[in-house]
């Protein structure tokens, strides 16, 4: 049995803000668990922090013309402040550029180095001769050998998601200079993961079969393939220098550096840090996304075993990925809901986001966030079920008893049945939270509100008050006790709502062992005035967010657009056969039962003509009347939807697929030739 729990959450890269994928995968479930254990009175340390080294940060800095320190300072503050505003209850939120971390990581490396736990290997890596630097994977771009898309990185193609190495790329180029890199020898230190494979097999495959299937399965797959030595240093200028002689220009590889941040942040949090990391009666839980499973279950434990004296993680409840509006979240494409923007654009709705992300948590498979579902869950669940019950109960107490809690009389069988239902839901909730099933736990908590609504509806105290005031007092007393239970059990999920409700009910503190009791609010206490804990979200709010995403998608299309390849060469006389002229639009109308077609009456300077054009999706007919357009005058007539078209209006296809009519830049006489 453990005495205390150390909870860690994956360190977000400080090269940008955090988005809802990060929240659903790591930070909201970690916070729910930390809050739950604190409510139970357990000793908990919840560690977070920014990962401030690594190539993504140097790329961001180079693109903006600033230093890597400028980048991490900016985003560390944004991330830290956003977490705090969302109610993520870290005991410390540190950073890997701190002095403590530099010393801790350097000492950790040096201990392994002095123990002979590393092997040194020389290999060929891509080198930019113009820039004079070895290239990290992300500094190499080229064509993906799998999907053929340009712009794939040396570690992954973001278009198809395939993992790559720089040598896989077709026509690789350096992001530093644009030149073609060459292979050059370099030496690095490696941690021989294969040395620790037998212990890892025993520890995971035999002793931790209770881990989530995605975690256990991924670990087994890695172990079955056979572990290989993994480099712990890189040729970079940004990072923690390798603390040995002859390592000039080399830094600790970020995957080695970052998890040590859990240790250094604990050191900054408490002088008694070793009890959290080395006492056998302490346990450690890593909350991560599935892309970090190998680092937290294979690599970091190997580091800890190689060092000696540290506990290994007791559980690693990794989540799958959260998609956004049926598309993969992508920071590079700005296809994301950024936390700091959400907090600014939907003020006071922290609990709504926490609720929706938990209700939709990708615990067993990838899941999807949509703004319509966000709105529906708020309006149909938080407002109509949870908020509705609490509001009805408190309003009736004020209406009939001036806000004073009436004493309960004798309990009926239906009262006792209701109370047992509440307790059963709370038992299920506790079991689910103990086993990291937060989505199911949230359903249990909401079920208590559903029980409350049904209890009021079945007993109708607003009618009973006229004939049986004693029974009415019992019903409303028990209803308020349900409200108090809701304050307790929702605190891990929605702490802001729970705090407001606790204050309204005059609860001085919330403890988990209060849950299931029906004497939490004493008789005769005057509760606060009723208030709406949730409000409906209008369509306009959702439409704004959806339009914002659509604008991002359009911008991505424009940014990624490239001209089509030039067609095969033709001789000039061929072009001369085309009779391109300028005409003025006299009339324009849609053709019935033809969504794409517009019928034009054109003044061509020669008596006029009719032309049919497939641009109805991009123009309203009235906006084209009076406009001068270019058209091909010597095409053979052809019938379209029964209308004879005597030419073709010229248009250009823009990057976003729009057809734009080609017009002269100034007034031109109808019939003028273009050449």
C-alpha positions, 0 to 999 in steps of 0.5 A, spaced: 500 500 500 502 506 498 502 512 502 503 518 497 502 519 490 506 523 485 502 525 479 506 527 472 503 530 466 507 530 459 511 537 459 508 541 453 513 544 448 514 551 449 514 553 442 506 554 442 500 554 446 496 548 448 490 546 445 484 542 446 488 535 444 493 536 449 487 538 455 483 532 453 489 527 452 493 529 458 492 535 463 484 535 464 484 527 466 491 528 470 487 534 474 481 530 475 485 525 478 489 529 483 483 533 485 480 526 487 485 524 491 486 530 495 478 530 496 480 523 499 485 526 504 491 523 500 498 526 500 499 528 493 504 532 489 502 534 482 508 536 477 507 540 471 512 544 467 514 546 460 519 542 455 523 548 453 529 545 449 528 541 442 528 542 435 521 545 434 523 551 439 529 553 435 525 552 428 520 557 431 526 562 433 529 562 427 523 563 423 521 569 427 528 572 427 529 571 435 532 567 440 530 560 443 530 563 450 525 569 447 520 563 444 520 559 451 519 565 455 513 567 451 510 561 451 511 558 458 507 564 460 502 563 456 501 556 457 502 557 465 497 562 465 492 558 461 493 552 465 491 556 472 485 559 469 482 553 467 483 550 474 489 545 472 491 544 480 499 543 479 503 544 485 508 546 481 509 548 474 516 549 472 521 549 466 527 545 463 531 552 462 531 553 470 538 552 473 535 547 478 533 543 471 540 544 468 544 541 474 539 535 475 539 533 468 547 534 467 548 530 474 543 525 472 547 524 465 554 524 469 552 519 474 550 514 468 556 516 464 561 515 470 557 508 471 559 506 464 552 506 462 553 509 455 556 507 449 559 511 444 558 510 437 560 514 430 555 514 425 554 519 419 548 524 419 546 529 414 550 536 415 549 543 412 555 545 409 553 552 407 550 553 415 556 549 418 551 545 422 549 538 423 541 537 421 536 535 426 531 531 423 526 537 423 531 541 419 531 536 413 525 537 408 523 533 402 518 529 398 515 523 402 516 517 399 509 514 401 504 519 399 509 523 395 507 530 398 512 535 398 514 539 405 515 532 409 520 533 415 526 528 416 522 525 422 515 525 420 510 526 414 504 531 416 500 529 410 500 522 411 502 521 418 508 516 416 514 516 421 520 517 417 528 518 417 532 524 414 535 518 409 528 516 407 526 523 404 526 524 396 530 530 394 532 532 401 533 540 403 536 543 409 531 548 412 537 552 414 540 554 407 536 550 402 542 547 400 542 539 399 545 536 405 551 531 405 553 525 410 558 527 415 561 523 421 559 525 428 560 521 435 554 521 440 553 517 446 547 512 446 543 508 452 543 501 451 535 500 452 537 492 450 541 491 456 534 493 460 530 489 456 529 483 460 527 487 466 522 491 462 519 485 460 518 482 467 516 489 470 511 491 464 509 484 461 508 480 468 507 485 473 503 491 470 497 487 466 492 492 469 495 497 464 490 500 459 490 495 453 493 501 448 499 502 453 500 495 454 500 493 447 504 498 445 510 496 450 509 489 448 510 491 441 516 494 442 519 489 446 517 484 441 521 487 436 527 488 440 530 494 443 536 498 440 541 503 443 538 510 443 542 516 442 542 521 448 546 527 445 545 531 439 549 536 435 545 542 437 546 549 440 540 550 444 540 545 450 543 543 456 551 542 454 553 534 455 557 535 461 563 531 459 570 533 456 570 533 448 563 534 447 563 541 445 557 543 440 553 537 443 547 537 448 542 532 451 537 530 446 530 532 448 527 526 450 533 524 455 533 531 458 525 532 458 523 527 463 528 529 468 524 535 468 519 531 473 525 530 478 527 537 477 520 540 478 519 536 484 526 539 487 523 546 486 517 544 489 519 541 496 526 540 499 523 533 501 523 531 494 526 524 495 520 521 498 516 522 492 521 519 488 525 514 492 521 511 498 518 505 496 511 507 499 510 512 494 507 511 487 508 515 481 503 516 475 504 518 468 499 522 464 501 522 457 498 522 450 499 515 446 505 518 442 509 519 449 508 511 451 515 509 449 518 514 452 515 514 459 514 506 459 521 504 456 526 509 455 525 513 462 524 507 466 531 504 463 534 511 465 531 510 472 534 503 472 541 505 470 541 510 475 539 506 480 535 508 487 528 511 483 521 508 483 518 506 477 511 508 474 506 505 477 501 506 472 501 510 465 494 512 463 495 514 456 489 517 452 488 516 444 488 522 440 482 527 440 480 530 433 477 536 431 471 537 427 472 530 424 480 532 422 486 531 425 488 537 430 494 540 427 498 546 430 502 547 423 495 548 420 492 552 425 487 546 426 486 547 433 482 550 439 487 554 443 486 554 450 488 561 451 483 563 445 478 559 448 478 563 455 478 569 452 473 568 447 468 564 452 470 567 459 467 564 465 466 557 461 472 553 464 468 548 467 464 547 460 470 545 456 473 541 462 466 537 462 465 536 454 473 534 454 471 529 459 465 526 456 468 526 450 475 523 452 479 519 448 480 514 453 480 507 449 480 510 442 481 516 438 475 521 439 472 527 436 470 534 438 465 538 434 462 545 436 455 543 435 456 537 440 460 542 445 453 546 445 449 540 445 452 538 451 452 545 455 445 546 453 442 539 454 446 536 460 449 542 464 443 547 463 438 542 462 440 537 467 445 539 472 443 546 473 436 545 472 436 541 478 440 545 483 436 551 481 429 548 482 431 545 489 434 552 491 429 556 488 423 552 492 427 553 498 427 560 498 420 560 495 417 556 501 422 557 507 425 564 506 432 560 504 432 556 511 433 549 510 427 545 513 428 539 517 426 532 514 421 528 517 420 521 517 423 518 510 418 514 505 421 508 502 421 512 495 426 517 499 430 511 501 430 508 494 433 515 492 438 515 497 441 508 495 441 510 488 445 516 489 450 512 493 450 507 488 452 512 483 457 515 488 460 508 489 461 507 481 464 513 480 469 512 486 471 505 482 471 509 476 476 514 478 480 509 482 481 505 475 482 512 471 476 511 467 474 519 468 469 519 462 465 513 465 466 517 472 463 523 469 457 519 467 456 517 474 456 524 477 451 526 472 447 520 474 446 523 481 443 530 478 438 525 474 436 522 480 435 529 483 431 531 477 426 525 477 426 525 485 423 532 484 418 530 478 415 524 482 414 528 488 412 535 486 413 539 492 410 545 489 403 541 489 404 538 495 406 544 499 398 546 499 396 539 502 402 536 506 407 541 508 411 536 513 412 531 507 414 537 502 420 539 508 422 532 507 423 532 500 426 539 499 431 537 505 433 531 501 433 535 495 438 540 498 442 534 500 443 531 493 445 538 491 451 538 496 453 531 494 453 534 487 458 539 490 463 534 492 463 529 486 463 534 481 469 538 484 474 534 480 471 535 474 468 542 474 471 545 480 469 552 479 462 550 479 463 546 485 466 552 489 460 556 487 455 551 489 459 549 496 459 557 497 451 557 496 450 551 501 454 554 506 459 548 506 466 550 509 470 544 505 469 539 501 471 532 502 470 525 499 467 522 505 462 527 505 459 524 498 453 519 500 451 523 506 444 526 507 446 531 513 451 535 509 447 541 510 444 542 517 437 544 518 436 551 519 442 554 515 440 559 511 443 558 504 445 563 499 440 566 493 439 562 487 443 563 481 444 560 474 450 555 474 450 555 467 447 558 461 445 556 454 450 557 449 447 561 443 448 559 435 452 565 434 457 563 439 458 556 435 458 559 428 463 564 430 468 558 432 466 554 426 467 560 421 474 561 425 476 554 423 474 555 416 478 561 415 484 557 418 482 552 413 482 557 407 488 560 409 492 553 409 489 552 402 492 559 400 499 558 403 500 551 400 497 552 393 502 552 388 501 553 380 499 547 376 505 545 371 505 548 365 502 545 359 506 542 353 509 547 348 504 550 342 507 554 337 505 561 336 500 560 330 496 556 334 495 561 339 493 566 334 487 562 332 484 563 338 479 570 337 479 573 345 475 579 345 472 584 351 465 584 352 460 588 356 455 584 360 448 586 359 444 581 362 445 575 367 441 570 370 441 563 373 439 557 368 433 553 371 435 546 374 442 548 373 446 549 379 452 551 376 450 555 370 449 562 368 446 565 362 449 572 359 447 577 354 453 580 352 455 586 348 460 584 343 460 590 339 457 586 333 450 585 335 450 581 341 451 574 343 449 569 348 454 565 353 453 560 358 458 559 363 459 555 369 460 560 375 454 560 378 457 557 385 461 564 385 457 569 383 450 572 384 448 574 377 446 581 379 453 583 381 456 581 374 451 586 370 455 592 367 462 588 368 467 587 362 469 580 361 474 577 356 471 571 352 473 567 346 469 569 340 470 563 335 468 557 339 463 553 335 456 554 338 454 548 343 447 547 347 447 547 355 441 545 358 437 547 352 441 554 351 445 555 345 452 558 348 456 562 343 463 562 346 466 562 353 467 567 358 475 566 361 476 565 368 482 564 373 481 558 378 484 561 384 488 557 390 481 556 394 478 553 387 474 559 386 473 561 379 474 569 378 472 572 371 478 575 367 476 583 366 480 588 363 483 593 368 480 599 365 474 601 360 475 597 353 470 598 347 466 592 346 469 587 341 476 589 342 481 584 341 485 581 346 492 579 344 
